[in-house]
C-alpha cells in the first residue's frame, strides 16, 4: 500500500538556514512530516531524519 503524500517523511537539506526553515514550514503546513538540516551532507541528514521521523521518503534540496 502506498503512503499518502500528506504522510510522507521529508528531510529538507540546504546551506541557507532561513531557506531550509521556510521550506520546512511550507511542507509541514501541507501535512508532511519534516525534518530540516542545514548543511550539504545528505547521508547525515537522512540519518538524523530517520531518527526523528522513523524513516525518509524524500529529500528536498533548497
Secondary structure by P-SEA (a helix, b strand, c coil): cccccccbbbbbbcccaaaaaaaaaaaaaacccccccccccaaaaaaaaaaacccccccccc
